[in-house]
């Protein structure tokens, strides 16, 4: 871990974006963790639920929400995201669970930070802004040899 305890430089921008989406103030606790790998992000996010829910109901909600998203895959229940599954791509793999003991939603996501997290995301957004197919230029692996 590094820059934990509320001091990471990206905490304010994440809170700002989430506050905008939620239409109410959102505060997060962000703890980045370094792993010995050249690229990739494996993220775990938790959120307190305002109503009771099951893993199955949340999984169904996420599956329906991302059903038509070419670059986001909600994995089958029990299958966890892995960075090597998205290496060199613009894809994001998600898994969800509900902790009934604490009534918290847990989301695990894997992405290639040099693809989906950077250049791939920029190309995808430019495609949408310019009216191109969302996947233009993003269907090949972004790995040098």
N, C-alpha and C positions, 0 to 999 in steps of 0.2 A: 504494500500500500504506500501511497505517497499523497501529500497534500490533503489529508483527511481531517476531519474535525471542522468542516465548514469553510475551509480556506482555499479550495480549488478554484482557479480562475474562471472555470466554465459554469460554476454553480449559479451565479446571477442570471446568465442568459438562458439556462434551462428553466429556472423558476419563472422568468419573464414569459417564455413561450408557453409553459404549462398554465400559468395564470391567465394568459390570453385565451387559450383553448377552454379552460374551465370556467371562465367568466367570474372567478373569485380567486383570492390570493392562495398560492400554492407554495409551500416550503418543502425543500428536499434535503436529504442527507446523501451526499455524493462521496463515495469512496472508490477512487480508481485503484486498480491493482495491476501491477506489471507481471507479465509472464515471459519466460524465455522462448519467445517465438518472434519471427521477423515481421509478421503482419497479422492482423486480425483482432477483433474485439469480441469478447464473450461477456455479456452484460447481464446482471441480475437486478431487477427493479421490483420493489415491493410497494404496495399502496393499501391503506386501510379501506376496507369496503364499508359503504354506508348502509348496506342491507346484506342479509345472508345470501350466499350463493354457493354453488358447488363447482368443483373443477370442471365437470362435464358441461354445465350451463355456460360457464365462461368460455370454455374451449369452443363450444358451438357458436357463441357470439363472435369470437375472434375469427373462426373459420368462415362464417358468413360475411363478416366485414371485409376480409381479404380475399374472398373467393375469386374476384376478377382482377386482382393485383398480380401482374406477371412477376414481380420481383420480391414478393413477400410470400413465404410458405409457412403456414401454421402446421407444424408437424403432428403426426398422429399421437394420441395420448401415450405416454410412456417413452417416447423417443425424444432425446434431448438434443438441442442444437450443438453443433461442433464447428469450430472455425475452419477445419480442413474441408468441410462440406461446401463452404462458400468461397474458398480461396480463389482469388483472381476474378471474381464475379461481382455483379451488381445486385446479388441476391441477399436477402435477410431471412434467416430461419428463426421461428418463434416457438416457444412452448409456454403454457400457462398452467398454474395450479392455484388452488385455494387452500390456505392453512386454516382449517376450521377452529383450531385452538385460539388463534389470535384474530380471526376474521380478516386476514390479509390476503390480497392477491399477489402472486409471485409470477413475474414474467422473466423468462430467460431468452436472450437473443444472441445470435452469432452473425457477424458480418465481417467483410474484409475492409478494413479502414482505408486501404489504398484504392478500393473500388467503390463500393456503396458509400463508404464514409467520406469520400473526397471527390475525386475526378468523376466517378460514375454518377454520383449524386448531382454534380454540376451539369453533366451531359444530359441526364434524365430531365432535370428542370428546364434546361435550354430547349430540349425537344418539345416539351409541353408548351412553353412560352411561344415558340416559333410555329406551333401547329404540326410538327413532325410526329411520326409514330413514336410513342414513348420509348421503345426499345432500340431506336436507330443508333447504331454504333456501340451497342451494349451487349450484343449477343455472342461476343468472342471473349475468351479468357484474357485477362489483362496481366499476363505473366511473361516476363522476358526470359529468354533462354541464353 
